[in-house]
Amino acid sequence: MSTRVRHRLASGAPLRRPPKVSGAIRVIWVRGYDAAACGGTHVLQTGAVGLLKITRIERYKGGVRVGFLCGGRALRHFQRSLLGLQEASADLSVHPDQLGEAVQRLQDDLKQTRRTLRVAQSAVMAFEAQRLWAETPEADGVRRVVALLDDRSYDEARAAASHLSTQPRTLALLAVNDAKGVRMVCERSGDLPHLDAAAILCRAAEVLGGRAGGTASLAQGGAPARPRNIVVEALRAVAASVT
């Protein structure tokens, strides 16, 4: 057998690549398209394959790779897909043909709900920030607002710190306890340029065994989970040392 790039049998079938075995081999030859030595399962007629379902088409190494199911596997795939379609249609009380439109409406409603929720959360955190600010006495010309916000997310803590930074001569040092441990944010108002939020939060994070970073006006950090009183004491001690 020839060892050239295009191999050819005595029958005249050009092989796409040389076979890895010697002796008698089976060649699957689609005249004018492809010829390959193959030891896989083949049928004499395509009807023997039964149902055929293409499941994916993707680019692969300059060509195209096709994924498919056939026979009983293809039938079971159709049955599962149909069952899922029927269940989703029943849950949404729409005809299967209208399922795509119904899902799009749900997505639009969800986006609007999330926007509304963000607005409401922002208003709540603005109120919470104002309460914290009013309850914190000013000392040495700086109002040091320190708090561990219970049942709040880190995004809400950041929102509160942002609101506090709009108040005059204010330093906000806030934290939450969540699944990731203690998460902290430090932000100061623009009229306190001599205070470095990153340096302040780094000191707090170090006390709690964590890390922090950021800029002079805004810093973020985290530490392993700690009891509430330990976190509050550490934040208050660092805030009190700021001059």
N, C-alpha and C positions, 0 to 999 in steps of 0.2 A: 504494500500500500504506500502511496506517495506520502512524503512528509512535508510537502509544500503547505502554505497557509490554507489553501482551499484543497481539501482532500477529495478524491474521487474513487468510487468503487468501480468494479468491472461493469456493473450495471449502468454506469454513467451518472449515478446520483452524486452530486457534489456535497460533501459533508461540511457542516459549519465549523467543526473542530475535530481533531483526531480522537478516536475511541481510546479509552484507557485499558481496554482488554484486547487480547488477541484471539484469533480463531473466528468461528462463525459469530456474527453479530446481527442484531435486528436493526434495520434502518427505517425510520419513520420519514417518509418523503412526500411532501406536498409539492407536486411538480410546478416549477416556475416560482416557488416561494421559499422553501426551506427543506433541508435534509439533515437529519441528526441521528446518530447512534444512541438509542435510548433503551434502558432496561426497565422503564416504568410501566404502569398499567395503561393499556391502549385498547380501544374497541374497534371492531370492524366497521360499525356504523354509528354515526353520532346519535341516532335515536336511542341507542343502548345507554347513553349517559343520563337521559331523562331531563328533568327540569334543570335549567342553568340560570344562575343569578350572579351577575357581576357585582361585587361588593365595594371595590375601590379601583381607581386608576390613578397612578402616580408616576412622576418622572423618576428615572433611576439610571444613573451612569450613562447619560446621554440617550437613553431609550425610554421605554414606557413599561412599567410593571403593572400587571392586572391581577387583582385578587378576585376569586370567585368561589361559589359553592355550587354543588350539583347533586342531583339525585335526592335522596332522603334528607341530606343536610340542607339543601336549598329549600325544600318543602318546610322543614321545621323552622328555618329562618323566616320564611313568609308567614307561617302561623304565629310565631312570636311577635313579629312586627304588626300583624293584623290585630292581635290581642291587645298590644300596647296602644295602638291607635284607637281601638274601640273603648278601652278604659279611659284614656285621656279625653276622648270625645264625650263620654258619659259624665266624667267629672266636671267638664266645662259646659255641659248641656248644649253642645253644638253638633252639627253634622260633621262627619270626618272630613268632608271636603272644605269645611270652614275652620278647621283646626288651626291652620297657620295664622289666619286673621285673628282668631281668639287669643292665641299666644302673643301676638304682636300687641293687642290691646292690653293684655296683662302686663307686658313689659313697659308699655307707656304709662300705665297706672302706677307701676312700681317706681318708675323714675320720678313721677310727680310726687308720690308719697315720700320718697327719700328727700326730695327738695324741700317739701313742707316740713319734714322732720328736722332737717338741718337748720331751717329758719327758726323752728321752735326751740331746738337745743341751743342755738346761738343766743336767743332771747333769755332762756333760762340761765345760761352761764354768765351772761351780762349782769343779770340780777344777782346771781351768786357772787360774782366778782365784786359788785358794788357793796353787797352785805359784808364780805370779808374786809374790804377796804374801810368801811365805816366802823367796823368792830376793832380795827387795829390802830392803836395809838401811835402817834408820830414820836420818834425819839432821835435826838441829834439831827433834826431836819430831814429825816428819812422815815417813810412809813414802810416797815418790813412786814409784808404779808406772807405768812408761813402757814401751810395747811396740807394735810393729807386728805384728799377728797374721797370719801367713802362712796361706794356704788357709782362711781363715775369712770368714764373711759379716759384713756390718755389724751385722745383728741379733745375731749371736753376740758381737761386740765390745761391743755395748750390754749384753748379758746379763752378760758378764764384769765390765764397769764397775759394773753394779748390785750384783753379788756383792761386789766390792771395797769398795763404799761402806758395806757393813755391818760392815767391819772397823774397829777403832779408829784414829783419827788417820791416815787414808789418803786420798791423792789419786791418782785413776786418770786417766791420759792415754793412751788407746788409739787405734789407727788400723788401717785395712785398706786395701789397694789393690785396687780392683775396676774394673769397666767404666766406672764414673762418675768414676774418679780416686781421689784420696786422700779417705777419709771418716773423720772423727775424732769421738771422744766424750770428754768430760771430766766426771767425777763425783767428789764428795768426801763423806767421811763427815760425819755430823751434828755431830760434836764438833770440827769445824774451821770454825766460822761466819765466821771472819775471811777465809777464802779464797773468792774469787769465781770459780766455774768458768767462767762466760761470759767474763769478762775474760781469764782464763788461756788459754782456747781461742782467743779472738780474736787474741791475740798469736801463738800457734802458726800459725793460719791465715794471718795476715798475712805471716809469714816464708815460707810456702809458696805465697803468691800466691792465697790463697782467702778464704773468709768463714766466720763462725761466729756463733752466737747462742744464747741460752738464759737460764737463771736462775743464781742464785748457787750452787745445788747441782748442777745438771745442764745441760750445754751440748753442742751438736752442730755440726759444721761440715764443710766440704769444700774441696778444692783440686785443681788439675790434677794429673795423674799425675806422680809424681816417683820417682827411684831410691830404693831402700829405705834406703840409708845416709843420704841427704839428709833423708828423713822422720824417721828415728830421731834424727839429730843435732838437728833442729829441735825435736822434742818434748822431748828431754833438756835442751836449753839453756833452754827456757821453764820446764820443771819445776824445774830447778836454781835459777832466779831467784826462785821463789816462796818467800816467807818468812811 
